[in-house]
Amino acid sequence: MSAGPKWTTRSSRVPAADRPAAGTPFPVRLAELAAAEPDRAALTCEDTTLTRAELESESNRLARDLLARGVRQGDFVSIVLPNGVPFVLAEIAAWKVGAVPQPLSPKLPAGELAEIIALTEPALVIGDVEPALTGGRPVLPARFRSAQQDDGPLPVAVSPAWKAPTSGGSTGRPKVIVAGRPALVEDVEPSADSFGIEPGGVALVPSPVSHNAPNMSVAMGLLRGNHVILMRRFDAAETLRLIGEHKVTWLYVVSTILARISKLPAEVRDAADMSSLRAVFHTAAPVPVWLKRQWIDWVGPILRELYAGTEAQAATFITSEEWLAHPGSVGRVLRGEMEVRDAEGRVLPPGREGKVWMRTAAEVDPTYRLLGGRAQVDGEGWESLGDIGWFDEDGYLYLGDRETDMILVGGANVYPAELEAALALHDAVVDSCVIGLPDDDLGNVPHAIVHPRRPVTEESLLEHLRTRVAPYRLPRSFEFVADPLRDEAGKIRRSRLRAERLP
């Protein structure tokens, strides 16, 4: 990946003649695509479709609204909108004025939203946000539609950071991860290659674009001239229908999406036309081995997996062919450096489990800047996301649970992911989360929170688990819930669920 500049705040405008010679700004690429094929579909969400020309026109108008409200190059623009065309237009408009788009979920608790806005001090907030939460900053409501008449090109400006997503991190306090790359096409194309987004295809994104990976997927899809299909909310059967209707070539998924589609009635899956798919890309939460194998058997060896943090210090990547030879692995190091260490900080050999550490390659500038916290970095630039894992002899990485998720039961380590993968094989289980709860005798014991699709007894689940996990790892208690356990990004916030169940 080419090195990008460190974070800088630039002047309010960058004339076209002065743009960096080494890169193509996002707005320039989008304008080039619109000029080449103005009537080609660019973005669809439900019953709204914008052509490339319409996307260019509408985002130019909105960019002028941003400028009229004081947004300048280097400013943050907080976008608090649900999935839809207005979200994408707001992000493109921010790039066109050289601002830094900050995607935020409209479902965030009010206090957390206010804290994030205070961290970045955005020049503008887009969305239906109460004035008390914005600190008096200007707001464009969600239903805002530009009245600007001029939809022509704007002077070229380059956002010094192309995104600024948020993360709760291990502390649970919101942090903003400001990208270390400017909004230049050449700086994101290596990621698009890894994702498997081919030029001119059709990309389907069923996840909330307020989260990092789906947001990147939409951006890279548009920059590569794809027709991006954005779902307002995920629905398993509707996802299959859209793939067939639009001849989707690239699909973004997380473990939850794969699982829910796999549990559709066989006749629904058999009737789905998946022949257009050339790549199914997944990241975020780990995918159980049985589920990934089931998908490869169904759609072919087209699944691609990336393991990395939003901070992008380093990443691993694996194709389906590699995964079949190394089932359960998340791949070999694609960029940066990784190693596994024990509790004393010693680097471990292949096959030994420990904490995964990563850092950028020596010649690469910092990949992010953190607001609202301080990265835990050692003297040589190594960081950890808290994941436990090990390398095999061929350099393929395997992940267990995060260090903070592991349950110490009477001195024995119990990893929730093992229990959750086993529970997922039960046909009555939609999803589950296993946490450790205090126990006077053993210190901690596993407690399984289960989201069932139909009534099921604890004894039935225990009987199912006894053939798959060791007795000392079995849950000592069960809890059945009606609401989904995962958030919009497909992740389980284990620490929050545990905190809610402690005295």
N, C-alpha and C positions, 0 to 999 in steps of 0.2 A: 504494500500500500504506500502511495506517495506521501511524503511528510507534509503536513499542513502547518501554518503559522501558529504560534502561541496566541492565546486570547488577547485581542486588542480591541479597543474602541476606536473606530475610524471616523472620518469626517462625515457630515450629514449626507453628502452625495458623492458618488464616484462616476465621473463622466465616462462614456463608453470607451473613449480612446485610452483611458488610464486603467482599464480593468487588467487584472493579472494576466500576463501573456501565457502563463503555464496552465491556465484552467478556463473552463467554460462555466460562467455563472448559471445557476438553475434557471433564472428567467430567460436567459438567452437560449438555452436548449429548448424550453417549452415554446418559445416564439418560433424557433426553427421548425419544430415539429408541426406547429399550427400552419406555418407558411407552406410546408411541404404537402400536407394533406388536411386542409381546413375542415372538410366535412366528415372526417373519420371520427368515430365515437371515442371519447377520451375518458369519461367518467359516468358511471351509472349508479344510482341508489334508488331502489324501488322503482317508481314510475317516472323518475327524472333522469334524463340523459343529456349531457353536454358534449358537443363536438369539440374538437381541438380549438377551432376558431372561437366557439362560445366560451370555452374555459379561459382562453386568452383575453377575450373582451371583458368578461365579468370580473376576472381577477385584476385587470388593469383599472377598472372603475373602482373596485374596492380598495386597491392600493392608493388611489388618490384620496379616498375617504380617510385612510390611515394618515396620510401626509397632512391632510387638513386638520386633523386632531392632534398634530404635534409629534407623530411617530417619526423617528429619524434612525439613520443607520447605527446599528449596535444596540438599539433599545430592545427590551423584551416586549413581546405582545402575548398576553395570556389568553388562550383560546379554550373557553369553558363551554364546549358544545358537544352534543351527542354525535354519533356517526351520521353523516349526511353530506350532501354537496356543500352547504355553508361552511362546514369545518374545513374541507379541502380548499375552498376558495380563500378562507381566512389565512391558511398557512401559506398558500402561494402569494397572496397579497403582501404578507410580512416579508417573504423573500424578495419581492420586487422592490421594496423600499429599503432593503438591507437590514431589516430587523431580525430578531431571533424569536421564532415561534416557540411558545411554551404550551404544549398540549396538556390539558387538565380535564379530568372526568367531571361532568356535572353532578355525579353521584357522590363526590367527596363530602365528608362532614363539613359543616360550616366553619368550625374552628380550624380544621386542617387546611381548608382552602384559603382562609384569611392568613394563616401562617406562611403558606407558600407564596402568596401574593406579596406579603411583606418582605420575604427574602429577596425576590427578584426586582421589586419596585418597577413593574411594567409601565410603559408609557400609555398602554391601552389594555382594557379587559374586554373581550368579546364573549357575550353570553348573558344569560339572565342571572346576574349576581347582585345581591343586595348591596347598596352603597356602603353600608357599615363594614362589609367584608373587604372592600377595595381600598380603604384608607383615603377615600376622596378622589381616587384616580378615575379618569374618563372611562365610560362603559358604552359599548355598542350592544344593544339587546340582540337576542338570538334571532328575532324576526326582522332584523335590519336588512333592508335592501337598498343598494346604492342608487342615488338619483343623479349621479355624475353622467354627463353627456359624453365626455371625452374618454374613449376606450382605446386610444392609441398607445404606442410604446412609451415607457418611461425611461428616463436616464438610467443606465445600468448601475446597480448597486449590488455589492456582495455582502451577504450576512456573514459576520465574523465567526459565527457558530450556526450550523444549520438546524440545530434542534436543542431543546433544553427540557427533556423529560424529568419526571420526579421519581423518587424511590424512597420507600419507608426505611429500607436498610435494616440492619440488625438491631438498631436502637428503637425502631418504631417511630422515630421522629422524622417528619418529612425533610427530604433533601432534594436539591435540584442538581442534576448532572448535566452541565453545560458541555456540549460537544467540543472537542478540540479541533474540529475540522470546519473550514468555512463552507459556504454553500456553493461549492464547485463540483461539477459533474465528475471530473477525474478523481476526486477524493472519495467518492462513494461507489464508483463503478466496480472496484474489487469486491465490495460487499454484495452488489447486485449479481456478480458472477457466482459468488459462493451460494447465494440464495437460489440461483438457477433461474433468474428472471431473464428471459430471452427478449431481444428487441422485437417490437411489433406484435406481441402476444396478447393474451387476455388473462388478466390476473384477478382472482377472487379473494377478497379479504373479509372474513366473517367476524373478526374480532374488533374490539373497541380501539379506534385509532388514537385515543388519548394515551395508550400504552406504547412503549418504545418499538417493539418489533413490528406490530401491525402498522404503526405510523411510518416506520422505515419502508415497509413493503409498499404502501400506497405511493410514497415519494419516489422510490426507485422504479416502480411500475410506470408511473407517469413519465419520468425522465427517460425511460427506455421505449417510450412510444406505445405502451400497452393500453388497451381498453381496461380500465380498472373498475371492477364490480365491487361495490362496497355494500355490505349488509347492515341495515340499521340495528339489527340484533340477530344473534345466531339462532338458527333453527335447523336441525339436522336434515329433515326431509327437503326443506327449501334450498339448502346448500346443494343437494344432489340435483334438484330441478334446475338451478341456475347454471350448474356445470354443463348440463346437457343443452339448455337453451342458448347459452352464449358461447359454447364450444371453448370452455375455459382451458387454458394451457398450463396455468400455474396457480397453485392453491396454497394459502397460508393456513396452518393449523396449529393447535396445541393439543396436549394429551386429552383434554376433556372433549374436544371436537372429534378427535379420532374415535374415542370411546362411545360417544353418543351416536355417531353415525353407524358404528359397528353394531350397536344394539337395536337399530331399526329392524322392523320385520324383514325377514329374508326376501319376501316378494318385492318390497320397496327397493332394497339394495340391488336385487337381480334386474329390476326394470331400469335402473339408472344407467345413463350413457356416460361412461367415464373415458371413452376412447380418445378424447381430445387432450387429456392431461399428459403433460410432459414432465412435470415436476410437482411433488408435494413436499413443501418445506415446513419443518417443525423445529421449535426451540422452546424456551421457557421450561416448564415442568418436565421431568423425565417421562418417557413413554415405556410402559411395561413391555417386556420382551414378547409375551404372547400376543399383545395388541399390535405391535409393529410388524411381527411376522404375518399376522392375519391380513394387514393392509398390503404388505408386499405381495402376498398370494393373490389378493384381489385386483390391485391396480398395476402390478408389476414392480420391478426394481427401480422405482422413480422417486422414492423418499430420500430427502436430503436433510441432515440434521446438523445444527450448529450449537455449540456450547460456548457461551461468553456472558459477561456482564454488560449492563448498559454502558459501563465505563469503557469497554472495548480495549482494555489493556492487551489482551490476548484472546485467542479463540481456538477451538478444535472444530473439525469438520469431518463428516463421514457420509459416504454414499451407501446406497442399499447393498451393492455388491460387497463392499468392505464390511458392512454390518453383518451380513450373512456369514462371513468368515470370522467375525468377532462379535457375536450377538451380545447385546447389552452395552456395547461401547458407545461413547459419544465422539470417537474419532481421534485422529492424530492432530498435533498442533499445526494450525494453519498459519497463524501469525503470532508474533510475540514469543514469549518463553513461558513454560510451565514446569513445575516440579512438585513432588509430594514429599512432605516433611513429617517427622514424628513430633511429639509434644515438646521435645527439647530442641527442635529446630534442625535436626539432622536430616539430610536428604536421603530418602529411602530408595532401595533398589526395586526393580520390577516385581510385582506380586505382593508388595507390602503396602498396607493401607495406612493412610495418614491424611493430613490436611493439604488441599491443593493450593499452591501459591502461583502467582503469575505476575509478569511485568512486560512492558513494551520492549521491542527490540532496541538495541543500543542506539541505532541511527534514527529512531522515530521520536518526534516531538510528543509531549504529553497528549493523550487522547481525550482528556476531559478536564473540566474544572468543577470543583464541588462547592456548592453554596449550602449553608445550613449544617455543616459538619466538617470533619477533618478525616481524610483517608488514613487508614492504618497501614502505613508504609514503613518498611524497615530501611536501614541505612543504604541498602543496595537497590532500592526501588521496587522490592517485591511486595505484593498485596495478596490478600485472600478474601474470597467471597464467603468463606466459612464452610465450603463444601468438603466432604470427605471422599477420597477416591484412591485409585491406584492405577499404575501403568502396567501393561503386559510387556512381554519381551519384544514385541514388535512396535512399541511406542504408542499403543492405543490406550486411551484413558477410559476408565470406568468410574461411575459416581455412585456413592451411597447417599446417605442423608447429610444434611448440614450438621456441623458440629453441635450447634445449639439444639437440634432436633433429637439427637440420640438420647435414649432413655437408659439410665443405669439402674438395673433391676437386681438388687442383692449382689452387686459387684459385676454383673454380666451386662454386656452391651446389647441393647435391643434397638434395631433400626426401624422406624415407622414405615419406611418405604417398602420393606419386605412384607409386612402385614397388609399394607394397603394394596400391594400388587396381588396378594393372595385373595383378599376380599373381593377385588375387582373381577375375579373369575367366577364368583357366585352370581347366578342369573337374576337374583333379586336385588343386587346392589348396583345403584347408579354411581355412587362415589363414596369415599370414606376418608377419614383423617384420624390417625392414631397419635395420641399425646400421652405424656407421662403425668400422672397425678401422684401426690405424696402418699406414702404408705408407712405406717409406724414400724412395720417389720422389715420390709425390703427397701425402704428409702423412696422408691418410685415403682409404680406399676403401669402397664399399658392400659389405656382407656380408648375404646374405638367409638368414634362418632360416625354414624352410618346414615347415608341418604338412600333409602330403599325405593324401588319402583313399585313394590307391592308388599303387603305384610309379610314379615319374616321373623322367626324367633331367634333369641340369643343362642339357644342350643343348636339350631340348624346351622348358624354361622360358625359356632365352635366346632361342630362335627366336620364342617367343610375345612376349617383351618387346621385341624389336628393331623390331617394327611399331608400338610404342606409346610408347616413350620414346627420348630422344636417346642416342647411343652412349656419351657420356662418363658418363651416369647409370647405365649397366647395372651390376648386381652383379659384382664380381670373383670372388666365391666364394659357394657355397651350402652350407647345412647342413640336413639333414632330421631332424626330431624327431617322436616318437610322441605326446608329451603336448601338451595345449592350451597355447597361448601366452598367452592372456588370463586375468586373474584373475576372481574371482567377480563383479566389477563390470563386466566386459566390457572392461577396460583392459589395455593392454600396458605392463609396467614396463620400458621400453626401457633405462633406465640400469642396472637390475639385470642384464638379459640381456647388456648390453655388458661390465659389470664382470666377469661370470663368464667371459668369453672373452678377457680381457686377460691378459697374462703376469703 
